[in-house]
Amino acid sequence: MTINLVWFKRDLRLSDHQPLADAIASGRPTLLWFNFEPWLVTDPHYDERHWRFIVESIRDINRSLKPYNTQIYVTYGDAVEQLQAWHQQFTIAEIFSHQEVGLLNTFARDKQVAQWCASNNIPWHEYPTGAVRRGLTHRKQWQAHWYKVMKAPLSTSDLSRIQPVAAASVDYRTLPKPWFERHSAFQYGGPSAAQVTLASFLADRGQAYHYSISQPLRAEQHCSRLSAYLAWGNLSLRECYQAAVKKRQESGWKRPMNAFLSRLHWHCHFIQKFESETAMQQVPLNRAYIDYPYRSDAQVELHLNAWKKGQTGYPMVDAAMRCLTQTGYINFRMRALLVSFLCHYLHIHWQHATTHLAALFLDFEPGIHYPQIQMQAGVIGTNTIRMYNPEKQAIEKDPTGQFIDRWVPELAALPLALKQAPYLMTAMEAQMYDFQLGEDYPLPIVDIDEYRPVARDTLHRIKKSSTAQKEAKRILARHVVSR
């Protein structure tokens, strides 16, 4: 039997899926395939929370495919070896997939697949992800292109025309058991959950979006909560864009929908930046910061571990890290705080944030992750350097102390001012509240004024250097959007 093969990666949906639509429309039997790759499963950027989300997504899709007598077939192994096995079993005529803006290792794998396809004379049709353009070296007319893509009709697959292929799949029982254990603290994967989340955002939650996004408790409720569904492709960006535009037209939600739409634009902007300069995974976008003098003393590992565990002695930092660890989600401002605290207040290299935070973010998207971490670390050289004071962030973004109460419960009995900054507690207050700093909650691992001026002065000195300014011009020419 000669077949088409649709290779699912970070596009786990049936709606607005051009590769699927075109494969079905060809009239040839079509095999739907997802492959777990051992080297990616063990990659430190990933955690079982990601594989669980993928399993949930595939099982949800397969429930939708059951009436059509087909499914996404799952395999576990090397992608090229599995393609060879499919080809020997069926004879692959054409392969259809979305382009993946992933890590350097997935890009290397795609090049191997391309070589295999060429050697076997098999056309591989790769379709853009969102409005991201592969190999782009400038942003001329990029914004016009983005709007053109977002406004284009959704690609609808006629599933009634699919010609099923009966194939062998991995027995789910052979995959790691934790991938199938439901964790209520995490968002559930799959297009069905994604559509419910989008609907609830546009029905009522999103009305307060524009003034809730910076406060972690309000963001949990009023942000879209679509980031994980976009990262794993349970929804397309175009579906979200068109639904938000429709909501703006039919309601009085102009400000919240404009704010949301601007962030959908940023989504593609940052992925495009990474796609155009994948070296960001290893070095700063602005090469002047390559030799930035981060700490290398004996306490770096101790401080790094305290940051990872949410035991820094700064409640807002610790609450954000513990929340992220337990739920896979934290709002944008708290993500910025975590990176800023590590790089500016602990003066530890931004690379120490990359894999740790990636493994915690349920919505880990490589193309957004690396540009954002470098921007928050201040090593881009074209943005305002922002150093988020953890005490100030606690006062402004958790004004009632409820977020700290939830995630740092050992401080819950203290009055608001002390739970936001327990290190200011006097001996009399410690006795009054029966609270011992260093026992009931950690002492601050550093004085926030110890490394901050060092980081500030060093970052600004490098930013003013001729090398950094030359690099900044290169970056602006390559990555700044022009209409």
C-alpha positions in Angstrom: 0.0 0.0 0.0 1.2 3.5 -0.9 0.4 6.1 1.7 0.8 9.6 2.8 2.3 10.2 6.3 1.3 13.2 8.5 4.0 13.7 11.1 2.6 15.5 14.2 5.1 17.3 16.4 4.1 20.6 18.2 0.8 20.7 16.3 -1.4 18.4 18.2 -4.8 19.3 16.8 -7.1 18.5 13.9 -8.4 22.1 13.4 -6.6 24.6 11.2 -4.0 22.0 10.2 -2.9 22.5 6.6 -0.6 19.4 6.4 -3.5 17.2 7.5 -5.9 18.9 5.1 -3.6 18.5 2.1 -2.7 14.9 2.9 -6.4 13.9 3.1 -7.3 15.9 0.0 -4.8 14.0 -2.1 -7.1 11.0 -1.9 -4.3 8.6 -0.8 -4.5 6.5 2.4 -3.1 8.6 5.2 -1.1 7.5 8.3 -1.1 9.9 11.2 2.0 9.6 13.3 3.6 10.9 16.5 7.1 9.7 17.6 8.6 10.0 21.1 12.3 10.3 20.7 14.5 8.8 23.5 17.1 11.6 23.2 14.4 14.3 23.5 12.7 12.6 26.4 15.9 12.8 28.4 16.8 16.3 27.3 17.0 18.5 30.4 14.6 21.1 28.8 11.8 18.6 29.2 10.0 17.0 32.1 7.3 14.4 32.5 4.8 17.2 32.7 5.4 17.8 29.0 5.1 14.2 28.0 1.9 13.8 30.0 0.5 16.8 28.3 1.3 15.3 24.9 -0.2 11.9 25.8 -3.4 13.7 27.0 -3.4 15.6 23.7 -3.0 12.5 21.5 -5.7 10.6 23.4 -8.1 13.5 23.1 -7.4 13.7 19.3 -7.9 9.9 19.0 -11.3 10.1 20.6 -12.2 12.6 17.9 -10.8 10.4 15.2 -12.5 7.2 16.4 -15.7 7.7 14.3 -13.4 7.9 11.2 -11.8 4.5 12.1 -8.3 6.0 12.4 -6.0 7.4 15.0 -2.6 9.0 15.6 -0.2 6.1 15.7 2.5 6.5 18.4 6.0 5.1 18.2 9.1 5.4 20.4 12.5 5.6 18.9 14.7 7.3 16.4 12.7 9.2 13.8 14.7 8.2 10.7 14.6 4.5 11.8 10.9 4.6 12.3 10.3 6.3 8.9 12.3 3.6 7.3 10.2 1.0 9.1 7.0 2.7 7.9 8.4 2.9 4.4 9.2 -0.8 4.3 5.7 -1.7 5.6 3.6 0.6 3.4 5.7 2.7 0.9 5.5 6.3 1.8 4.6 8.5 -1.2 4.7 11.9 0.6 5.3 13.3 4.1 3.3 16.3 5.5 4.2 18.2 8.6 4.6 21.7 10.1 8.0 23.2 10.5 9.2 23.0 14.1 11.1 25.9 15.6 12.6 23.8 18.2 16.0 23.3 19.9 19.2 22.7 18.0 18.9 18.9 18.5 15.4 18.8 16.9 16.7 20.9 14.0 19.6 18.4 13.6 17.0 15.6 13.5 15.0 17.4 10.9 18.1 17.7 8.7 18.6 14.0 9.0 15.0 13.3 8.1 15.4 15.6 5.0 18.4 13.6 3.9 16.5 10.4 4.3 13.6 11.8 2.3 16.0 12.9 -0.4 17.7 9.6 -0.6 14.4 7.8 -0.9 12.9 10.3 -3.3 10.0 11.1 -0.9 8.7 14.7 -1.0 8.5 16.2 2.5 6.0 19.1 2.5 6.8 21.4 5.5 4.3 24.1 6.3 5.0 27.3 8.3 4.1 27.4 12.0 2.0 30.5 12.5 3.6 33.4 10.6 7.2 32.3 11.3 9.3 32.2 8.1 12.2 29.8 8.0 15.6 31.2 7.4 14.5 34.8 7.4 17.4 37.3 7.6 15.4 40.5 7.9 11.9 41.8 8.9 11.0 43.7 5.8 7.2 43.4 5.4 7.1 40.9 8.2 4.2 42.6 10.0 2.1 42.7 6.8 2.9 39.0 6.3 1.8 38.3 9.9 -1.6 39.9 9.5 -2.1 38.2 6.1 -1.5 34.8 7.7 -3.7 35.6 10.7 -6.6 36.8 8.6 -6.5 33.9 6.1 -9.3 31.3 6.3 -8.8 28.5 8.7 -7.6 25.3 7.1 -10.4 22.7 7.6 -9.8 19.0 7.1 -12.6 16.9 5.7 -12.1 14.0 8.1 -15.0 12.1 6.4 -12.6 11.7 3.4 -9.7 10.2 5.3 -8.7 6.8 4.1 -7.4 5.0 7.3 -4.2 3.0 7.4 -4.1 0.1 9.8 -0.7 0.1 11.5 1.0 -1.1 14.7 1.4 1.4 17.5 3.3 1.5 20.8 1.4 -0.1 23.6 0.7 2.7 26.0 1.4 0.4 28.9 5.1 0.3 27.8 5.4 4.1 28.1 6.4 5.6 31.5 3.5 5.3 34.0 3.7 8.9 35.2 2.8 10.1 31.7 -0.7 8.8 32.4 -1.2 10.0 35.9 -3.7 12.8 36.2 -2.4 15.9 38.1 -5.1 18.3 38.8 -2.7 21.2 39.5 -1.6 21.2 35.9 -3.7 22.1 32.9 -5.0 19.1 31.0 -3.7 18.7 27.5 -5.7 18.4 24.3 -7.8 20.4 21.7 -11.0 19.9 23.7 -9.5 21.5 26.9 -8.0 24.2 24.7 -11.3 25.1 23.1 -13.0 25.2 26.5 -10.2 27.5 27.9 -10.5 29.8 24.9 -14.3 29.9 25.2 -14.2 30.8 28.9 -11.6 33.5 28.3 -13.8 35.1 25.7 -17.0 34.6 27.6 -16.0 36.4 30.9 -12.4 35.8 32.2 -10.8 38.0 29.6 -12.7 41.2 30.3 -10.2 42.0 33.1 -7.2 40.8 31.1 -5.4 44.1 30.4 -5.2 45.1 34.1 -4.7 41.7 35.6 -1.7 40.3 33.7 1.0 41.5 36.1 -0.5 40.2 39.3 0.0 36.5 39.7 -3.3 35.7 41.4 -5.4 37.8 39.0 -3.4 36.5 36.0 -4.2 32.9 37.0 -7.9 33.7 36.5 -8.0 36.5 33.9 -5.1 35.7 31.6 -6.0 33.6 28.6 -4.2 30.5 30.0 -3.8 29.4 26.4 0.0 29.4 26.3 0.5 25.6 26.9 -2.2 24.9 24.2 -0.4 27.2 21.8 3.0 25.7 22.6 1.9 22.2 21.9 -0.4 23.2 19.0 -3.7 22.2 20.5 -4.9 25.5 19.1 -3.4 27.5 16.2 -2.4 31.1 16.7 -4.8 32.0 13.9 -7.7 30.4 15.6 -7.0 32.5 18.7 -6.5 35.7 16.6 -9.7 35.4 14.7 -11.7 34.5 17.8 -10.3 37.6 19.6 -11.0 39.9 16.7 -14.6 38.6 16.5 -15.0 39.2 20.3 -13.6 42.8 19.9 -16.1 43.5 17.1 -19.1 42.0 18.9 -18.5 43.4 22.4 -17.1 46.4 24.3 -13.9 44.6 25.1 -11.6 46.8 23.0 -8.8 47.3 25.5 -8.6 43.7 26.8 -8.7 42.3 23.3 -6.2 44.7 21.9 -3.8 43.8 24.7 -4.4 40.1 24.0 -3.9 40.5 20.3 -0.6 42.4 20.8 0.7 39.4 22.8 -0.3 37.0 20.0 1.8 39.2 17.7 4.7 39.0 20.2 4.4 35.2 20.2 5.4 35.0 16.5 7.9 37.9 16.9 10.0 36.1 19.5 9.8 32.7 17.7 10.9 34.4 14.5 13.8 35.9 16.4 14.9 32.5 17.5 14.3 30.9 14.1 16.5 33.6 12.5 19.3 33.2 15.0 19.2 29.8 16.7 22.7 30.4 18.2 20.7 32.1 21.0 20.4 28.7 22.6 24.1 28.8 23.4 25.4 32.4 23.3 23.9 35.9 23.9 22.2 37.5 20.9 24.5 40.4 21.5 28.0 38.9 21.3 29.4 41.7 23.4 28.0 39.9 26.5 29.7 36.5 25.8 32.4 37.2 28.4 30.1 38.8 30.9 31.8 38.3 34.4 29.2 36.4 36.2 30.1 34.9 39.6 32.2 31.8 39.9 32.7 31.7 43.7 32.1 28.7 46.0 28.6 29.8 46.9 27.2 29.9 43.4 25.9 26.3 43.6 24.4 26.9 47.0 22.6 30.0 45.9 21.4 28.4 42.6 19.9 25.5 44.5 18.1 27.8 46.9 16.7 29.7 43.9 15.5 26.4 42.3 13.8 25.2 45.5 12.1 28.5 46.3 14.2 29.0 49.5 15.9 32.3 48.8 14.5 34.2 51.7 12.6 36.6 49.4 8.9 35.6 49.6 7.8 36.8 46.2 10.7 35.0 44.4 10.0 31.8 46.4 6.3 31.9 45.9 6.8 32.3 42.1 9.2 29.4 41.9 7.1 27.1 44.1 4.0 27.9 42.1 5.7 27.2 38.9 7.2 23.9 40.2 3.8 22.7 41.4 1.5 23.9 38.6 3.7 24.5 35.5 2.4 28.0 35.2 3.3 31.5 36.4 2.5 34.8 34.8 4.9 36.8 32.7 6.0 39.3 35.4 6.8 36.6 37.9 8.9 34.8 35.2 10.8 38.1 34.6 11.3 38.4 38.4 12.8 34.9 38.6 15.3 35.5 35.8 16.1 39.0 37.1 16.7 37.8 40.6 19.0 35.0 39.4 21.0 37.2 37.0 21.0 40.6 38.8 20.6 39.9 42.5 22.6 36.6 42.6 24.7 37.5 39.6 24.6 34.0 38.2 24.8 33.2 34.5 21.5 33.2 32.6 22.2 29.8 31.2 21.5 28.3 34.6 17.9 29.5 34.1 17.3 28.0 30.7 16.9 24.3 31.3 15.6 24.5 34.8 12.8 26.9 33.9 12.1 25.1 30.6 11.5 21.9 32.4 9.0 23.7 34.7 7.1 25.7 32.1 4.3 23.5 30.9 4.1 26.0 28.0 7.8 25.7 27.2 8.3 27.1 23.7 12.0 27.2 22.6 11.5 30.1 20.3 10.0 32.3 23.0 12.0 30.9 25.9 15.6 31.8 24.9 14.9 35.4 23.6 12.8 36.1 26.7 15.5 34.9 29.2 18.2 36.8 27.4 16.0 39.9 27.4 15.2 39.7 31.1 18.9 39.0 31.9 19.8 42.2 30.0 22.2 40.7 27.5 20.4 41.7 24.3 21.7 45.3 24.4 18.8 46.9 22.6 16.2 46.8 25.4 15.8 48.7 28.7 17.6 46.8 31.5 14.9 45.9 34.0 15.9 44.8 37.5 12.9 43.7 39.5 13.2 44.4 43.2 11.6 41.4 44.9 10.2 43.4 47.9 8.7 46.1 45.6 7.2 43.4 43.4 5.6 41.8 46.5 4.1 45.1 47.6 2.8 46.0 44.1 1.8 42.7 42.6 0.6 40.9 45.7 -0.9 43.8 47.7 -3.0 41.5 49.9 -0.4 38.8 50.4 -2.6 36.1 49.2 -0.2 34.7 46.6 2.5 34.5 49.2 0.1 32.9 51.7 -0.7 30.2 49.2 2.8 29.3 48.2 4.9 30.3 51.2 2.4 29.2 54.0 5.1 29.4 56.7 4.6 33.2 56.5 0.8 33.2 56.5 0.4 34.1 60.2 2.6 37.2 59.8 1.2 40.7 59.1 1.2 41.8 55.5 4.4 44.0 55.7 6.4 41.2 57.3 5.2 38.4 55.0 6.3 40.6 52.1 9.7 41.3 53.7 10.2 39.0 56.7 13.9 39.9 56.9 12.8 43.3 58.3 11.4 41.7 61.4 12.6 43.0 64.7 13.5 40.9 67.7 10.4 42.0 69.5 8.2 41.1 66.4 9.9 37.7 66.2 9.0 37.1 69.8 5.5 38.4 69.3 4.7 36.2 66.4 6.7 33.2 67.7 8.7 33.2 64.4 12.4 32.5 64.0 14.0 33.7 60.8 16.5 31.1 59.6 14.4 28.3 61.1 10.8 28.9 60.2 11.8 30.6 56.9 15.2 31.0 55.3 17.3 34.1 55.9 18.0 36.0 52.7 20.7 34.2 50.8 22.1 37.5 49.7 21.6 41.2 50.5 19.6 42.5 47.5 22.0 45.5 47.4 25.1 43.3 47.2 25.2 42.2 43.6 22.5 44.5 42.0 24.9 47.5 41.6 27.6 45.2 40.2 25.1 43.8 37.6 23.7 47.2 36.8 27.1 48.9 36.3 28.5 46.0 34.3 25.5 45.7 32.1 25.4 49.4 31.4 29.2 49.5 30.8 29.0 46.7 28.2 25.9 48.3 26.6 27.8 51.5 26.0 30.9 49.7 24.5 31.6 50.1 20.8 31.2 46.3 20.4 27.8 46.2 22.0 26.6 49.2 20.0 27.8 47.7 16.8 26.0 44.4 17.7 22.9 46.4 18.6 22.7 47.9 15.2 23.1 44.4 13.6 20.3 43.1 15.9 17.9 46.0 15.1 18.5 45.6 11.4 17.8 41.9 11.5 15.1 41.6 14.1 13.1 44.8 14.3 9.8 44.6 12.5 9.3 46.9 9.5 5.9 47.3 7.9 
